[in-house]
Structures are given as C-alpha cells and as structure tokens.
Amino acid sequence: MSWWTVFILILVLLPVGLLCVPLTFKARGCLRTEERWLEARVAWGWRLLTVALSIKGRETSFSLRLAGIPFPVPREKPEAVGAKEFKKKIKKKIKKKTGRKEKKNRFNFSVATAILNRKFLEAVWGYCQRLIQSFRLRLRLSGVYGTDDPALTGLIAGLIAALHAGHINLNLEADFSGPTLDLTGETSGRIVPAVILWFTIRFLLAEPLRKLWWSHLKTKLIRRKPKEGVQYV
C-alpha cells in the first residue's frame, strides 16, 4: 500500500471518526419572576473538551477545558460593552434621520398551504421523533406557568401533555388567572453528530422535502441560464 493511499484513507476516515465521537450535555436551572439562574456543561470526546456556562441574574461566566487543562476565555470589558451600546444608539438615530425603513417579510398564505400538506408534516414529525430518540434525552421540569390569554395557556397545556412520555417528566401546572412563570428543571443527553447527519440527509431526501428543494433549485437554474443570442442569417 502506497503512502498516497494511506494519506487518502486518513483524510476520508478522520472526519468520519470525529463525527462518531459523542457529545454529552447536562443542564439545570430555575426561571422565576425574581430569580433566574442556569448551569450548563457540554463535553466532547469523553470529556476531552469541556465547556461550562453559568448564568446568575445578569452575571455570566464561561469556562473551557481541554484534557482537564483550563484555558483562558477572553471577556469583554464594561467599557467595550458600553461602546457597543453607544454605537447602536447612533445607528438608530441615523436611520431615523435618513428615513430608512426595514422591509417586512409578508406571510404568503398560498405558499404555506402548498408546503404544509400531510406528507410534509409526517416527514417533519418523524424526523423530530428520530432526533429526540437519538439524543437519549432526559428531562425533568416542574412548576407553574400561565399567559395573558387563557386559550394560549390551554394550548400549551395540550402540547405538554403530548410530550410527557418516557424519560421526559413534565410536572407542570397551568395557571389560567394571569401571566405566571415559576419553573425549575434539569436535563441531560448525548448527541452523536454522525447520527444527526444521517437522519438529516434522509429527511432532506424524503419525497415531500425533495420535491420542495428540487423545484426551488430548478427555478433558480432556469433564471440563471444565459439567454441565447439572436442569430442572423
């Protein structure tokens, strides 16, 4: 076996091997009207690379470790943050003076009805189910929630009841009297990038999705096709 063959094999197998390395995550937190905090950790390669995030109120801390060795993370100085806010205010004033208005994307109902058919929704639902199963997701969430609209609160309650299964434990109570938010929970799981990539490719090659992106691609290619010149006899 020549060195070129070995080099090509390494170039092909190395990305595949890296994509097969699992990525684990774990998080716990609390979301209340007066108290908000979050602690999250993501590890890659059996904790070869670890990223930790902690949010307590307005304070945020971030840490990075490679093979157990901590690496310094650059932080923005308060002066830099204040300068960014000052620049944003100046840009807003310039836009008001020049009279520039942002274009709003209008919702096209005819396009939505053409896309959101039964086969498309079944493909999306199957893709989401496969992803959640591959994540080995464990979720525990408890507390009380409520919105200004009782109908919206009831809709959220129905969605929560549909999601409550297996390792997803949602012990939530709906409050129809008004806006309320008092949630605590924790979650953990594992992600294999190669599996996610495989499911995504299968999803994009499914018949409803394939028709959608292929027709869009054909229209773009037809528009870019150069016009034939006028032939003179």
C-alpha positions in Angstrom: 0.0 0.0 0.0 1.5 3.3 -1.1 1.8 6.4 1.1 -0.8 8.3 -1.1 -3.4 5.5 -0.4 -2.7 5.8 3.3 -3.0 9.6 3.2 -6.3 9.5 1.3 -7.7 6.9 3.7 -6.8 9.1 6.7 -8.4 12.1 5.1 -11.6 10.1 4.5 -11.8 8.2 7.8 -10.7 11.1 10.1 -13.8 13.2 9.6 -16.0 10.1 9.9 -14.3 9.2 13.2 -14.6 12.7 14.6 -18.3 12.8 13.7 -18.8 9.5 15.5 -17.4 10.9 18.8 -20.3 11.5 21.2 -21.1 14.9 22.7 -22.8 14.9 26.1 -24.7 17.8 27.7 -26.2 18.5 31.1 -28.0 21.5 32.4 -30.1 22.6 35.3 -31.7 25.9 36.1 -34.5 28.0 37.5 -36.7 30.5 35.8 -38.9 32.7 38.0 -40.1 36.3 38.0 -37.5 37.4 40.6 -34.8 34.7 40.2 -33.1 33.3 37.1 -30.1 31.0 37.0 -28.6 28.4 34.7 -25.7 25.9 34.9 -24.9 24.0 31.7 -22.0 21.8 30.7 -21.2 20.3 27.3 -18.4 17.7 26.9 -17.0 16.2 23.7 -14.8 13.1 23.3 -15.4 11.6 26.7 -14.7 15.0 28.4 -11.6 15.6 26.3 -13.1 19.0 25.6 -15.5 20.6 28.2 -17.4 23.8 28.0 -19.2 25.2 31.0 -21.7 28.1 31.3 -23.1 29.7 34.4 -25.8 32.4 34.4 -26.9 34.0 37.6 -29.1 37.1 37.1 -27.0 39.4 35.0 -23.7 37.7 35.8 -22.4 35.2 33.2 -19.3 33.0 33.5 -17.8 30.8 30.8 -15.0 28.2 31.1 -13.2 26.0 28.6 -11.1 22.9 29.4 -9.0 20.7 27.1 -7.9 17.4 28.6 -8.6 18.8 32.1 -6.4 21.9 31.5 -8.3 25.2 31.8 -7.9 27.7 29.0 -8.4 31.5 29.4 -11.5 32.8 27.8 -11.5 36.5 26.6 -14.1 38.6 28.3 -15.5 41.9 27.1 -14.7 44.9 29.3 -17.5 47.0 30.6 -16.1 49.9 28.6 -16.4 47.8 25.4 -20.0 46.8 26.1 -20.9 50.5 26.7 -19.2 51.5 23.4 -21.3 48.9 21.5 -24.5 50.2 23.0 -23.5 53.8 22.2 -22.8 52.7 18.5 -26.2 51.0 18.3 -27.9 54.2 19.5 -26.1 56.3 16.9 -27.1 53.9 14.1 -30.7 54.1 15.2 -30.6 57.9 15.1 -29.1 57.9 11.6 -31.8 55.5 10.3 -34.5 57.8 11.7 -33.0 60.9 10.1 -32.4 59.2 6.7 -35.9 57.8 6.8 -34.8 54.2 6.1 -37.4 51.6 6.9 -36.7 47.9 7.3 -38.6 45.7 4.8 -41.1 43.4 6.5 -41.4 39.8 5.2 -45.1 39.4 4.5 -46.6 36.0 5.1 -47.7 34.2 1.9 -50.6 32.0 2.7 -50.7 30.3 -0.7 -47.1 29.2 -0.4 -47.7 27.9 3.2 -50.7 25.8 2.2 -48.8 24.3 -0.7 -45.9 23.3 1.7 -47.8 22.2 4.8 -49.5 19.1 3.5 -50.0 15.8 5.3 -46.9 14.1 3.9 -44.7 17.1 4.7 -45.9 17.2 8.3 -45.5 13.4 8.7 -41.9 13.7 7.4 -41.1 16.6 9.9 -42.7 14.7 12.8 -40.8 11.5 12.0 -37.6 13.5 11.8 -38.2 15.1 15.2 -39.0 11.8 16.8 -35.8 10.2 15.5 -33.7 13.1 16.7 -35.2 13.1 20.2 -34.7 9.3 20.5 -31.1 9.6 19.3 -30.4 12.3 21.9 -31.3 9.9 24.8 -32.9 13.0 26.3 -33.8 13.0 30.0 -35.8 16.0 31.1 -37.4 16.9 34.4 -39.4 20.1 34.6 -41.7 21.2 37.3 -43.5 24.4 38.3 -46.4 26.7 37.3 -46.9 28.7 34.1 -49.6 31.0 32.7 -50.1 33.6 30.0 -52.4 36.6 29.4 -54.6 34.5 27.1 -56.4 31.5 28.7 -56.7 29.9 25.3 -53.0 30.1 24.7 -52.4 28.6 28.2 -54.7 25.7 27.3 -52.9 25.2 24.0 -49.6 25.0 25.8 -51.1 22.5 28.3 -52.2 20.3 25.4 -48.7 20.3 23.9 -47.1 19.5 27.3 -49.5 16.5 27.7 -48.4 15.2 24.3 -44.7 15.5 25.1 -45.0 13.8 28.6 -43.6 10.3 27.8 -40.6 8.1 28.6 -37.8 10.0 30.2 -39.5 13.3 29.7 -41.1 14.2 33.0 -43.1 17.4 32.9 -44.8 18.1 36.2 -46.3 21.5 35.2 -49.5 23.2 36.4 -51.4 25.7 34.2 -52.5 29.0 35.8 -55.4 30.5 33.8 -55.7 33.5 36.1 -52.9 35.5 34.5 -49.2 35.6 33.5 -47.2 33.3 35.8 -43.7 31.8 35.5 -42.1 29.6 38.1 -40.1 26.8 36.6 -37.2 24.6 37.8 -35.7 21.6 36.0 -32.7 19.7 34.7 -31.9 17.9 31.5 -29.1 15.6 30.1 -28.4 13.7 27.0 -26.0 12.6 24.3 -25.6 13.6 20.7 -23.6 11.7 18.0 -23.0 14.1 15.1 -22.8 11.3 12.6 -26.3 10.0 13.5 -27.8 13.6 13.3 -26.2 14.0 9.9 -27.6 10.7 8.7 -31.1 11.5 9.9 -30.9 15.0 8.3 -29.8 13.6 4.9 -32.7 11.0 5.0 -35.1 13.8 5.9 -33.9 16.1 3.0 -34.1 13.2 0.5 -37.7 12.2 1.6 -40.3 12.8 -1.2 -42.1 15.9 0.3 -38.8 17.7 1.1 -37.1 16.5 -2.2 -39.9 18.0 -4.3 -39.7 21.3 -2.4 -35.9 21.9 -2.7 -35.6 20.4 -6.1 -38.3 22.6 -7.6 -36.8 25.7 -6.0 -33.3 24.7 -7.3 -34.7 24.2 -10.9 -36.3 27.6 -10.9 -33.1 29.2 -9.8 -31.1 27.4 -12.5 -33.6 28.4 -15.2 -33.3 32.1 -14.1 -29.5 32.0 -14.2 -29.5 30.3 -17.6 -28.0 32.7 -20.2 -30.3 33.9 -22.9 -29.3 32.7 -26.4 -28.1 35.4 -28.7 -30.1 36.4 -31.8 -28.9 34.5 -34.8 -28.6 36.4 -38.1 -28.8 34.6 -41.4 
